[in-house]
Amino acid sequence: MGRMLIEAIRASEHCVLAGALDVASSPAIGTDATAFLGHASGVQITSNVHAGLKNVDVLIDFTRPEGTMNHLAVCEELGVQLVIGTTGLNAEQKARIQEAAKKIGIVFAPNMSVGVNVALKLLQEAAKAMDSGYDIEIIEAHHHHKVDAPSGTALKMGEVIAEAQGTKLADRAVYERYGDTGARKEGTIGFAAIRGGDIVGDHTVMFCGDGERIEISHKSSSRAGYVRGSLRAVGYLADKQSGQYDMFDVLNLK
């Protein structure tokens, strides 16, 4: 993902690569960030967050929750805007992001893909129209390296549906089924997670009624969509001093 972002930034007319971070154990530490493209940018990859962000206006963060929290603290200290695509964050960490957004501009979304966010908007409208008489199931599939389940995007889909129907996902979600579960409880939102191979990310929401079934799906064949959306989020923050935003804000879908 990092290399795709660097390549897209280099090709962009509006963004310039000003820093690059990696974990201390990475063999890339100390090398030029665009060396893999056969180009010398003068930006060295570092694990020192303060040093990596000293000339940066916006940091794009696709890491793990603990890494994001570390980056967030430094961005808040240095006044660097932040685009966060990290998933698996808990309630306390999300609250920390919300607090930091009082000082810096943050776009925080579980999925930066334009297509996924359009699908979320479609789900919002579908959920309003099918607020009774339909069982809702969310199925997601990702590569075998993904460590959190359900995916952040699947959870966001559930949150959007629940909110559109005037409820909370926490009161409706069913994450596991095994053994004699009994009949499906009316109003629940079921989740199923598949992990295998190199699947980039597939999400399908099923609204199952008597005599019909509606499915809204999004399938990613590469991470290019996440990169494009991330750069649009960077542009959105250009005139923001503070505040927390999501991709609905970036794409004007609200």
C-alpha positions in Angstrom: 0.0 0.0 0.0 2.8 2.4 0.9 4.5 2.0 -2.5 1.2 2.5 -4.3 0.6 5.7 -2.4 4.2 7.0 -3.2 3.7 6.2 -6.9 0.3 8.0 -6.9 1.7 11.0 -5.1 4.6 11.3 -7.5 2.1 11.3 -10.4 -0.2 13.8 -8.7 -0.3 17.4 -9.8 -1.4 18.5 -6.3 0.7 16.4 -3.8 4.4 16.2 -3.1 6.1 13.4 -1.2 7.6 15.1 1.9 8.2 12.1 4.3 8.0 8.4 4.5 7.6 6.2 7.6 8.2 2.5 8.3 8.8 0.2 11.3 12.3 0.2 12.7 12.8 -3.4 11.6 12.2 -2.7 7.9 15.1 -3.2 5.6 13.9 -0.1 3.7 14.9 2.2 6.6 17.5 4.8 5.4 16.8 4.2 1.7 15.2 6.7 -0.7 11.4 6.4 -0.7 11.2 6.3 -4.5 14.2 4.1 -5.2 11.8 1.3 -6.2 10.7 3.5 -9.1 14.3 4.2 -10.2 14.0 7.7 -9.0 15.7 9.7 -6.3 13.3 11.9 -4.3 15.6 12.9 -1.6 13.1 11.6 1.0 14.5 8.9 3.2 12.4 6.3 4.8 12.6 6.6 8.6 11.1 5.1 11.8 11.5 8.4 13.6 8.0 9.8 13.5 9.1 13.4 14.5 11.8 13.4 11.8 9.6 11.9 9.2 6.9 14.5 9.7 9.0 17.6 10.1 8.2 18.9 6.6 4.8 17.3 6.2 1.3 19.0 5.9 -0.7 15.8 5.8 0.1 12.2 6.8 -1.7 9.3 5.2 -1.9 6.4 7.7 -2.7 2.8 6.8 -1.1 0.9 9.7 -2.3 -0.8 12.9 -4.2 0.7 15.8 -1.1 1.1 18.0 0.9 2.7 15.1 -2.0 5.1 14.3 -2.2 6.2 18.0 1.5 6.9 18.0 1.3 8.9 14.7 -1.8 10.8 16.0 0.0 12.1 19.0 2.9 13.4 16.9 0.6 14.9 14.3 -1.3 16.7 17.0 2.0 18.0 18.5 3.3 19.2 15.1 0.0 20.4 13.6 0.0 17.9 10.8 -3.3 16.9 9.2 -4.2 13.2 9.1 -5.9 10.8 6.8 -6.6 7.6 8.7 -7.6 4.3 6.9 -6.6 2.0 9.7 -9.2 -0.5 10.9 -9.6 -2.5 14.1 -9.6 0.6 16.3 -11.5 0.2 19.6 -13.9 2.8 21.1 -11.2 4.4 23.3 -8.9 4.9 20.3 -11.7 6.3 18.2 -12.5 8.7 21.0 -8.8 9.8 21.0 -9.1 10.6 17.3 -12.2 12.7 18.0 -10.3 14.6 20.7 -7.3 15.2 18.5 -9.6 16.6 15.7 -10.2 19.6 17.9 -6.7 20.7 17.1 -6.0 19.2 13.6 -8.0 18.2 10.5 -8.6 14.4 10.3 -10.4 12.3 7.6 -11.1 9.0 9.3 -12.8 6.2 7.3 -12.7 2.4 7.4 -12.4 2.4 3.6 -11.1 5.2 1.4 -12.4 3.7 -1.9 -14.8 6.0 -3.7 -16.8 2.9 -4.9 -17.2 1.6 -1.3 -18.5 4.9 -0.1 -21.0 5.1 -2.9 -22.1 1.6 -1.9 -22.5 2.9 1.7 -24.8 5.6 0.4 -26.9 3.1 -1.6 -27.1 1.0 1.6 -28.3 4.0 3.5 -31.2 4.5 1.1 -32.0 0.8 0.8 -32.2 0.4 4.6 -34.7 3.3 4.8 -37.0 1.7 2.2 -36.6 -1.9 3.7 -36.9 -1.1 7.4 -39.2 -4.1 8.0 -39.8 -7.5 6.5 -36.2 -8.1 5.4 -33.4 -10.0 7.1 -30.0 -8.3 6.7 -26.7 -10.2 6.2 -23.2 -8.8 5.6 -20.6 -11.0 4.0 -17.0 -9.9 3.6 -13.9 -11.6 2.3 -10.2 -10.6 2.6 -6.7 -12.0 2.2 -5.3 -14.4 4.8 -3.0 -11.8 6.3 -5.9 -9.6 7.6 -5.9 -9.7 11.4 -9.3 -8.1 12.3 -12.8 -9.5 11.7 -15.3 -8.4 10.7 -13.6 -5.9 8.5 -13.9 -2.2 9.3 -15.8 -1.7 6.0 -18.3 -4.5 7.0 -18.9 -2.9 10.4 -19.3 0.5 8.8 -22.0 -1.0 6.5 -23.8 -2.4 9.5 -23.6 1.0 11.3 -24.9 2.9 8.2 -27.9 0.4 7.9 -28.7 0.5 11.6 -28.5 4.3 11.8 -30.7 4.7 8.7 -33.3 2.6 10.5 -33.1 4.5 13.7 -31.2 1.9 15.7 -27.7 1.0 16.9 -25.6 -1.8 15.4 -24.5 -2.8 18.9 -28.1 -3.8 19.7 -28.6 -5.8 16.5 -25.3 -7.4 15.4 -24.8 -11.2 15.3 -21.1 -12.0 14.7 -21.1 -15.8 15.3 -23.4 -18.8 14.6 -22.6 -22.3 15.7 -24.6 -25.3 16.7 -28.3 -25.1 17.6 -28.8 -21.3 17.3 -32.6 -21.5 16.9 -34.6 -19.5 14.4 -33.1 -16.2 13.2 -34.1 -13.3 15.6 -36.1 -10.6 13.8 -34.2 -7.3 13.3 -30.7 -8.7 13.7 -27.8 -7.9 11.3 -25.7 -11.0 10.6 -22.0 -10.9 9.7 -19.8 -13.5 8.0 -16.1 -13.2 7.5 -14.0 -15.1 4.9 -10.2 -15.2 4.9 -8.2 -16.7 2.1 -5.5 -16.2 -0.5 -4.9 -12.7 -1.8 -8.5 -11.4 -1.8 -8.2 -7.6 -1.7 -11.6 -7.0 -0.3 -15.2 -8.1 -1.2 -18.3 -7.0 0.6 -21.9 -8.0 -0.1 -25.0 -6.9 1.9 -28.1 -9.0 1.4 -31.7 -7.8 2.2 -33.6 -11.1 2.2 -37.4 -10.8 2.1 -40.2 -13.3 1.3 -40.1 -13.9 -2.5 -37.1 -11.6 -3.2 -33.6 -10.8 -2.3 -31.7 -7.6 -3.0 -27.8 -7.6 -2.9 -25.5 -4.6 -2.9 -21.9 -5.6 -3.5 -18.5 -4.0 -3.9 -15.4 -6.0 -5.0 -11.9 -4.7 -5.1 -9.4 -6.2 -7.5 -6.5 -4.0 -6.3 -5.8 -1.3 -3.8 -5.7 1.4 -6.4 -9.2 2.6 -5.3 -8.0 3.2 -1.8 -5.1 5.2 -3.1 -7.3 7.5 -5.2 -9.7 8.1 -2.4 -6.8 8.8 0.0 -5.5 11.6 -2.3 -9.0 13.1 -2.5 -9.1 13.1 1.3 -5.7 14.9 1.4 -7.1 17.6 -1.0 -10.3 17.9 1.1 -8.1 18.8 4.2 -6.2 21.5 2.4 -8.5 24.3 3.7 -9.4 22.7 7.1 -7.8 23.8 10.3 -9.4 21.2 12.5 -12.4 18.8 12.7 -13.1 15.1 12.1 -14.5 14.2 8.7 -15.2 11.0 6.7 -15.4 10.0 3.1 -19.0 11.1 2.8 -17.7 14.6 3.5 -14.9 14.2 1.0 -17.2 13.0 -1.7 -20.1 15.3 -0.8 -22.5 12.4 -0.2 -24.1 13.8 2.9 
